[in-house]
Amino acid sequence: MEWWAQIPIEEGLLAGGIILLFIILVMIYSKGKHPIGKLFLGGISGVAALFPVQMALSAAGYEISWNLFTIAVSAVLGLPGVALLAAAVLV
């Protein structure tokens, strides 16, 4: 059996979504006038948005745990990363 056939579909979709969002955001940030500033602002807004999203999901009965992975995804991908984490929890 191939190595990629052993990965659960949810983890594969999450990893694929993270990679796709990362590529799209790198393309967007590199075209701007201040790419490092945009990247920093996107990371700060992603980490800041993680708490309200986590509170809203926990009120609905779902939970995003705070760990290195979720903080790194929200910091690197910003708001789209938080949306991806929320979608992954709801699936």
C-alpha positions, 0 to 999 in steps of 0.5 A: 500500500502506498504511503499516501493511501494511509493518510486519513482523508480529513488530515489530507484535506487539511494539509492540502488546504494549508499548503494551497492557502500558503501558496496563495498568500505568498503570491498576494504578499509578494506583490504588495509594496510592503510584503513583510509588514503585510505578512506580520499584520496578517499573522497578528490578525490571525492569532487575534481572530483565533480566540473569538472563533474558538469561543464561538465554536465552543458555544456551538459544541465544537472546539479548537484546541490551543496548541503549537499547530493551531497557533502556527497555522493562524500566525502563518496563514492569518484569517484564512488559516483560522477559517480553515481550522474552523472548517476542519473542526466542523467537518 
